[in-house]
Amino acid sequence: MAQDLTPKYTVPGIEREAAGRLIGLLRLRLHALNDLHLTLKHVHWNVVGPHFIAVHEMIDPQVDRVRDMADDVAERIAALGGIAQGTPGALVDERTWDDYSIGRADAIAHLGALDLVYTGVIEAVRAAIKEAGDIDTATEDLLIEQLRDLEQFQWFVRAHLESVGGTLATGQARTEEEAAAKAAELG
């Protein structure tokens, strides 16, 4: 049974029912960003090997920006009249993806898995942009801004996985474990 997220009030120019759809959409983005923040910190804490310091230091600014993105999404939910449900239980109950599966591993292996994580997040943001654009340009604009940063972060990750010829070491990997194993062959 789907939860009714229709607010009692919302911003001028948006119908309450439409705001409820936006709140539902943003709620999943909030969960995804909170999950990404924790995943990035997990990678930061569990990366090892010769590329340790480069990856360790590359991840921290991403963590900070993703936390800011989550805050922006939560504040947009509140502005629309909704509740920004940021608890771990809500995240786990409502997410549509599996938990990050790589523990302590070589830096390049983590980057291979992280590339797949970013792909999933970016694809979901693109779908949310399309849906939000039909209802509210301000929410659409917020998501577009975040998309640019997420794509840049994935580019940073992929730069470690790309050959001079432009091929990604992770190839057509479908799971984090598979991507990590393929990427580790580079290391």
Contacts in CASP RR format, 6 or more apart in sequence:
PFRMAT RR
TARGET T0000
AUTHOR 0000-0000-0000
METHOD contacts of the structure
MODEL  1
MAQDLTPKYTVPGIEREAAGRLIGLLRLRLHALNDLHLTLKHVHWNVVGP
HFIAVHEMIDPQVDRVRDMADDVAERIAALGGIAQGTPGALVDERTWDDY
SIGRADAIAHLGALDLVYTGVIEAVRAAIKEAGDIDTATEDLLIEQLRDL
EQFQWFVRAHLESVGGTLATGQARTEEEAAAKAAELG
5 20 0 8 1.000
5 21 0 8 1.000
5 23 0 8 1.000
5 24 0 8 1.000
5 27 0 8 1.000
5 82 0 8 1.000
6 16 0 8 1.000
6 17 0 8 1.000
6 19 0 8 1.000
6 20 0 8 1.000
7 16 0 8 1.000
7 19 0 8 1.000
7 20 0 8 1.000
7 23 0 8 1.000
7 80 0 8 1.000
7 81 0 8 1.000
7 82 0 8 1.000
8 16 0 8 1.000
8 81 0 8 1.000
9 16 0 8 1.000
9 81 0 8 1.000
10 16 0 8 1.000
10 19 0 8 1.000
10 20 0 8 1.000
10 80 0 8 1.000
10 81 0 8 1.000
11 19 0 8 1.000
11 79 0 8 1.000
11 80 0 8 1.000
11 81 0 8 1.000
11 138 0 8 1.000
14 22 0 8 1.000
14 80 0 8 1.000
14 135 0 8 1.000
14 136 0 8 1.000
18 135 0 8 1.000
18 136 0 8 1.000
19 80 0 8 1.000
19 81 0 8 1.000
19 82 0 8 1.000
20 80 0 8 1.000
20 82 0 8 1.000
21 131 0 8 1.000
21 135 0 8 1.000
22 80 0 8 1.000
22 132 0 8 1.000
22 135 0 8 1.000
22 136 0 8 1.000
22 139 0 8 1.000
23 77 0 8 1.000
23 80 0 8 1.000
23 81 0 8 1.000
23 82 0 8 1.000
25 128 0 8 1.000
25 131 0 8 1.000
25 132 0 8 1.000
25 139 0 8 1.000
26 73 0 8 1.000
26 76 0 8 1.000
26 77 0 8 1.000
26 80 0 8 1.000
26 128 0 8 1.000
26 139 0 8 1.000
27 77 0 8 1.000
27 84 0 8 1.000
27 85 0 8 1.000
27 94 0 8 1.000
28 94 0 8 1.000
28 95 0 8 1.000
28 96 0 8 1.000
28 124 0 8 1.000
28 128 0 8 1.000
29 73 0 8 1.000
29 124 0 8 1.000
29 125 0 8 1.000
29 128 0 8 1.000
29 143 0 8 1.000
30 70 0 8 1.000
30 73 0 8 1.000
30 74 0 8 1.000
30 77 0 8 1.000
30 84 0 8 1.000
30 85 0 8 1.000
30 86 0 8 1.000
31 86 0 8 1.000
31 90 0 8 1.000
31 91 0 8 1.000
31 94 0 8 1.000
31 95 0 8 1.000
32 95 0 8 1.000
32 97 0 8 1.000
32 121 0 8 1.000
32 124 0 8 1.000
32 125 0 8 1.000
33 66 0 8 1.000
33 67 0 8 1.000
33 69 0 8 1.000
33 70 0 8 1.000
33 73 0 8 1.000
34 70 0 8 1.000
34 86 0 8 1.000
34 91 0 8 1.000
35 91 0 8 1.000
35 95 0 8 1.000
35 97 0 8 1.000
36 66 0 8 1.000
36 117 0 8 1.000
36 121 0 8 1.000
37 63 0 8 1.000
37 66 0 8 1.000
37 67 0 8 1.000
37 70 0 8 1.000
39 100 0 8 1.000
39 114 0 8 1.000
39 117 0 8 1.000
40 59 0 8 1.000
40 62 0 8 1.000
40 63 0 8 1.000
40 66 0 8 1.000
40 114 0 8 1.000
41 59 0 8 1.000
41 63 0 8 1.000
42 100 0 8 1.000
42 103 0 8 1.000
43 55 0 8 1.000
43 59 0 8 1.000
43 100 0 8 1.000
43 102 0 8 1.000
43 110 0 8 1.000
43 114 0 8 1.000
44 56 0 8 1.000
44 59 0 8 1.000
44 60 0 8 1.000
44 63 0 8 1.000
46 102 0 8 1.000
46 103 0 8 1.000
46 104 0 8 1.000
46 105 0 8 1.000
46 110 0 8 1.000
47 55 0 8 1.000
47 56 0 8 1.000
47 59 0 8 1.000
47 105 0 8 1.000
47 106 0 8 1.000
47 107 0 8 1.000
47 110 0 8 1.000
48 104 0 8 1.000
48 105 0 8 1.000
48 106 0 8 1.000
48 107 0 8 1.000
49 106 0 8 1.000
49 107 0 8 1.000
50 107 0 8 1.000
50 187 0 8 1.000
51 106 0 8 1.000
51 107 0 8 1.000
51 108 0 8 1.000
51 160 0 8 1.000
51 187 0 8 1.000
52 107 0 8 1.000
54 107 0 8 1.000
54 160 0 8 1.000
55 107 0 8 1.000
55 110 0 8 1.000
55 111 0 8 1.000
55 160 0 8 1.000
56 107 0 8 1.000
58 156 0 8 1.000
62 153 0 8 1.000
62 156 0 8 1.000
65 149 0 8 1.000
65 153 0 8 1.000
69 146 0 8 1.000
69 149 0 8 1.000
72 142 0 8 1.000
72 146 0 8 1.000
73 84 0 8 1.000
73 142 0 8 1.000
73 146 0 8 1.000
74 84 0 8 1.000
74 86 0 8 1.000
75 84 0 8 1.000
76 138 0 8 1.000
76 139 0 8 1.000
76 142 0 8 1.000
77 83 0 8 1.000
77 84 0 8 1.000
78 84 0 8 1.000
80 139 0 8 1.000
97 120 0 8 1.000
100 113 0 8 1.000
100 117 0 8 1.000
100 176 0 8 1.000
101 113 0 8 1.000
101 175 0 8 1.000
101 176 0 8 1.000
101 177 0 8 1.000
102 109 0 8 1.000
102 110 0 8 1.000
102 113 0 8 1.000
102 176 0 8 1.000
102 177 0 8 1.000
102 180 0 8 1.000
105 113 0 8 1.000
105 180 0 8 1.000
105 184 0 8 1.000
106 184 0 8 1.000
106 187 0 8 1.000
107 160 0 8 1.000
108 160 0 8 1.000
108 161 0 8 1.000
108 169 0 8 1.000
108 183 0 8 1.000
108 184 0 8 1.000
108 186 0 8 1.000
108 187 0 8 1.000
109 180 0 8 1.000
109 181 0 8 1.000
109 183 0 8 1.000
109 184 0 8 1.000
110 180 0 8 1.000
111 157 0 8 1.000
111 160 0 8 1.000
111 161 0 8 1.000
111 183 0 8 1.000
112 157 0 8 1.000
112 161 0 8 1.000
112 169 0 8 1.000
112 170 0 8 1.000
112 173 0 8 1.000
112 176 0 8 1.000
112 179 0 8 1.000
112 180 0 8 1.000
112 182 0 8 1.000
112 183 0 8 1.000
113 176 0 8 1.000
113 177 0 8 1.000
113 179 0 8 1.000
113 180 0 8 1.000
113 183 0 8 1.000
114 157 0 8 1.000
115 154 0 8 1.000
115 157 0 8 1.000
115 158 0 8 1.000
115 161 0 8 1.000
115 168 0 8 1.000
115 170 0 8 1.000
115 179 0 8 1.000
115 183 0 8 1.000
116 170 0 8 1.000
116 173 0 8 1.000
116 175 0 8 1.000
116 176 0 8 1.000
116 179 0 8 1.000
117 176 0 8 1.000
118 150 0 8 1.000
118 153 0 8 1.000
118 154 0 8 1.000
118 157 0 8 1.000
119 154 0 8 1.000
121 150 0 8 1.000
122 147 0 8 1.000
122 150 0 8 1.000
122 151 0 8 1.000
122 154 0 8 1.000
125 143 0 8 1.000
125 146 0 8 1.000
125 147 0 8 1.000
125 150 0 8 1.000
126 147 0 8 1.000
128 143 0 8 1.000
129 140 0 8 1.000
129 143 0 8 1.000
129 144 0 8 1.000
129 147 0 8 1.000
132 139 0 8 1.000
132 140 0 8 1.000
132 143 0 8 1.000
133 139 0 8 1.000
133 140 0 8 1.000
158 168 0 8 1.000
161 168 0 8 1.000
161 169 0 8 1.000
161 170 0 8 1.000
161 183 0 8 1.000
161 186 0 8 1.000
162 168 0 8 1.000
162 169 0 8 1.000
163 169 0 8 1.000
169 182 0 8 1.000
169 183 0 8 1.000
169 185 0 8 1.000
169 186 0 8 1.000
170 178 0 8 1.000
170 179 0 8 1.000
170 182 0 8 1.000
170 183 0 8 1.000
171 179 0 8 1.000
171 182 0 8 1.000
173 179 0 8 1.000
173 182 0 8 1.000
END
